[in-house]
């Protein structure tokens, strides 16, 4: 293995981590979209918020890692991808920003209408973002990103049969991962009804994703024959492993073996990602750039490997601690109930079994919000007016 191959392998490790952790994160948001009304969907939404609340920002560390490694280690490939696929990448970035903002604002506003608006924004962004990221992967894999800066078609490069297939599979896979993960979370938190709720949806999603994947075989053969040849050639063992692991995860989910189902589902996703990498090896841009042609200088690659080794020693234990802490069940303490000698449970805040607290905004708070909104609007209008006057003065 060359130094360049070691660096791109490290990048794919980060891509795999983002697909698993970030994918489950996006998938949980998509289930928020289909949870139902305020009353019927409240239990599942509380579980989703409880599961992703502490880690949804940390999951994007892996995306930043992938972009930095590609930019530093393989500048020509990064330039080609960023300049040709910039529309899909920009839409995905907007989706990530809108999703995070809506998730945060939904917990701060008190108006029920605004809560629904931000909730819908969070859920819709959770579906659209993985779709656009999947179209980027499909555009690269199908060989529609030529070498050079802005030399490819900025629409057809990602909006094509393989790209759309990649986007649909990304959305479905994220939803399935989230359903499997949430089943285990619900059981750990003492919510068997919620575990069965996500179990049923996970099984239906798995069947749908499997059907799309089978239909995608013909699409890839017709639209991306080079990719099809790689997937049925050297990458075939990983493709078969992905299928077997996917079927195994469905069987384990059906039998309510949620812990093992998580492992099998993660293995299925990992195998298909590395199968894609093996299918187009040794190219980083199929038919355009090989790994060695796109690689930066040896000194840069060696320095990057050393930096990655040092950084992993610092980062990985912190991430493990973060995930481990919030995977522990919340203790439910018992205290004497008021007016009786019996014990009543005290459920911690954030626990999915705790009812949502009702908050109301008083007239003073509403007045302050309106005043702040007017101030912000005044600043923006003033800035636009000054900019317009400067432009008129130049003319």
N, C-alpha and C positions, 0 to 999 in steps of 0.2 A: 504494500500500500504506500503510495506516495504521500508527501506532505499535503498536497492539494486535496487528495482523496480523504485524508484524515479530517481536514477542516470541513469538507462538505458533508462527511458522515456526522460530524458534531452538529452541523446545521440541521440535518435531518432528525437527529435526536431531539433538538429543540422543536422542530416542526411536529414531531410525534407527540411531544408533551403538550403542545398547544392544541393539537387535534383532540387529545383525550380530555384535558382539563378545561381548556377554553371551549371545546365542543360541547361538553356536558353543561357548561355554563350557558352557552347560547341555547341549547336544547331545553334547559329549564325555563328560560324566558319564553320559548315557543309554547310550552305547556301552559304558561300563564295566559297566553292569548286564547286558548281553548278551554280555560277553566270554567267558564260560565259567568253568571251574574254575580253581584256583590255578595249575596248570601250563599248561594250554592258553591261559588268558587273560592270563598274565604279560606276554608281549611287547606286546600292545595296551595293557594297563594302564600299562606303563612309558612307552610313547609318549604316552598321554593325560596322565599326570602331568608328563612333560617339557614338553608343549605348553602346558598351562594353569597349571602351578605358579607361574610368575613373574607372571602377569597376571590371575588369577581375581579377586583383590580389586580391582584397578584397574578392571575392567569395570563394577563396580557404581557407579562415579563417575557414569556416565551416568544410571542410575536415580535417584540422588539429585538430579542436575541437573534431570531432568524434574519430579520432585515439588516441588522448591524453586521452579522457574519457575511451575508451575501454582498453587502455594499463594500466592506473592507477586503474580503478575501477574493471576490470575483467581480471587480468593478464593471467590466464590459457586460456581463450578464445582468447585473443590477440596472445598468443604464438602459439596456434594451427592454427589460421587463417594465421598469418604471415609466419609460417614455411611450411604450406601445400600449400598455394596459392601464394607463393612468385613469381612465374613466371608471373602470371597475374598482380599482384600488381606492380612488377618491370616494366612491359611493360606499365602499366597505368602511373607510375611515369615518365618514359621516355617520354611518350606522353605529359604529363603536362609541362615538362621542354622544350621539343622541340617546343611545341605550343607557350609557352610564349616567347622563344627566337626568333622564326620565326616572331611572331607578332611585336616584338620590332625592329628586324633587317630590316624588310621590310620597315620601315619608315626612316631608316638611310642610306641605300645603295642608290646609284644613278644609278647604272647600271640596265637597264630594265630587263636583263636576270636574274640577282640576285634577283630583286624584284619578278619576277615570281616564282623563286625557293623557296624563303622564303614564298611567298603567298601560294604556293602549300603545303609546309611543315606545315604551320599554319592550313590550311583547312583539310588536311589529318589527322593530329594529333587530330583535333576536332571531327573526326569521330571515330578513333581507341580508344581514351582514354575512352569515355563512354562505348564503347563496352566491353573493358576489365574490367571496373568497374562493368558492368552488369553481366559478367561471374562470378565475385567474389560473387556477391549477389546470383546468381543462384546456385553456388557451396555450399554456406552456407545453403540456403533454402532447397536444395535437400538432405541435410544430409550427404554430402561427405567430411566433415571436421571432422575427429575424434579428440577426446581429446588427448593431449600430443603434444610433439614437433616433427615435421616432421614424423608423423605416417601415414599420408594419401598419396594417390597417387598424385604426383605433377603435373601430366598432366590430368588425368581423373577427378580430383577434380573440375576443372573449364571448361575443354573442354569436355562437355557432353551435351545431349539434353536440359536439363533445363538451363545450363549455357549459351549455345548459344542463347536460347530463351531470356534469361535475357539480353544478350548483344544487340540483335537486337531490343528488346523493348526499351532498354535504348537509343539507337541511334535515333529511331523513335520518342520517347517521347521528347527528347531534341530538335529535329528538329521542332516538333509541337509547343512546348513552345516558342521557339525562333521566329517562324513565327507569333504567336499570339502577342507576345511582340513587334515585329518589326512593325506590322501593326499600333499599337497605336503610336509608335515613329514616323513613317512616317507621320501619320495624324497630329501629334503635330507640326512637322517641316514643315508643308505645302507642303507635297509631296503625293497627293492623288494617283498618278500613282504607286508609290512605295508601298503604302498601299494595292492597289489591287493586285500588283505583289505578295506580301507575303501572301495575303489573299487566292489567288488561290492555292499557294503551301501548305499553311497550311491545306486547306480542303482536298487536295489530300493526304497529309501525314496522316491526321486523319483517312481517310478511310483505308489506308494501315496498320496503327498501329492497328486499330480495327480488321482487317482481321487476322493479325498475332496473336493478343490476343485471338481471337476465336479459331484459329488453335492450340494455345498453351494450351488450355484446355485439349485436348487429349494427348498432349506431357507430361504435368505435371501428368496426371492420370497414364500414363504408366511408366514414369521415376521417379516420386517422389510422390508415393501414400500418404505418410504421409502429405506432403504439400497440396495435393489436398483435403484430408479430412479436414484439418484445414481451407482452403479457402472456402469450401462448408459447413462448420460447423459454429463455433462461429464467423468467420470473414466474413460470407456471407453478412451481412448488409453493411459493408464497401466496399465489392467488388461491390455490386449493386449500392451503392452511387457513386463509381468511374465511373461505366458505365453510369449512368444517368448524372453525371456532365460532362463527356466527350462528350456525345451526345448534352447536353445543350450548351457546349462551341462551338461545331460545328455550331449549329443553330445560336448562337449569332455572330459568325464569319461570317456566310453567310449573316446575316442582317447588318453587319458592326457595330455592337455594341462592339467595341474593348475593352473598359474598363471592361465591364461585362464578355466578353469572357476570359480575363486574369484571373478573379476571378474563373470562372468555370473550366478553365484548371488547375489552381493551386489546386483547390479542388479535381479534379480527381486524380492528382498525389499524393497528400497528403493522400487521402483515400486508394489508393492501397498500399502505403508504410506502413501505419498503419495496413492495413489488413494483410500484410505479418507478421508484428510483432505479431498481435493477433493470426494468424494461427499457429505459432510455440510456443506461450506462453504455459508453463513457461520456455521453453528452450531458451538458447542463442545459443547453437549448437544443432540442432534437434537430439534427440536420444542419445546425448553424455553428454551435460552439461546443467544443469538448471541455471537460473539466480542466485539463492542463492549459488549453488555449485561453480560457477565461480567468485563470488564476493570477493573482498578484505575485509580486516577487517572493522568492523563497524566504528572505529575511522577514517580510511582513507576515507570511503564513506561520513561520516558526514563532514569532512574537505573539501571534494570535493564539496558537495552541498553548503556549505557556500562560498567557492571560486567562484563557478558558479554564485551564487546570486550577489556577489560583482562585479564580472567581467561583468555580464550582465548589471548592472547599468552604467558601464563605456563604454562598447562596443556598446550596442544596440542603444543609442542615436547618437553615431558617425556614425554608419552604416546607420541609418535612414537619417541623415543629408546628407551623401554622396549620397545615392540614390535619395533623394528629390531634391538636388541641380541640379543634372544632368538629372532629368526628366523634368525640366522646359524648355520651348521653348526658343531658342536664339533670342533675339530681332534683327530685321533687320532695321538698321537706314538708313535714306535717306539723301543724301548730294547733292549739286548742281553738275550736270554733267559737265565735262570739255568742254568748248566751247559752252555751252547752258545754258539757265535759268531753264531747267527742273531738277527734282530731280531724282537721280539714287540710287538704293539700294546698301548699303555696307554690304555684307554678311560676318559674322565673320568666322575666320579660324576654321576648324573642322566641320562647318555646312554642312550637306549632300547636300545642294543645291549649295555649292561653288565649282567651278571646281578645279580639282587637279592642283596644281602648278607644272610646269615643272622645274626640277632641272638637272643641268648638272655638271659633275665633270671636273674641269680643269686639265691640265697636272701635275701641282704641287700637287694637291690633290691625283691624281692617283699614282704619284710617292711615296708619303708618305704612302699610303695604301700598295703598293708593298713592300716598305722597312720594314714596320711593320710586314707584313706577313713573310718575309725572317727572320727577327729577331726572331719571335715566333718559326718558324720551326727550326732555329739553336739551340734555347734553348731546345726544345723537343728532337732533335737528340742528343745533348750533354748529356742530362739526361739519355737517353736510353743507350748511349755508356758507361757512367760511371757505370750504373747499371749492364750492361753485364760484364764489367771488374771485378766488385766486385764479381759477381756470379762465374766467372771463377777462381778468386783467392781462393774462398772458396773450390772449387772442387780440 
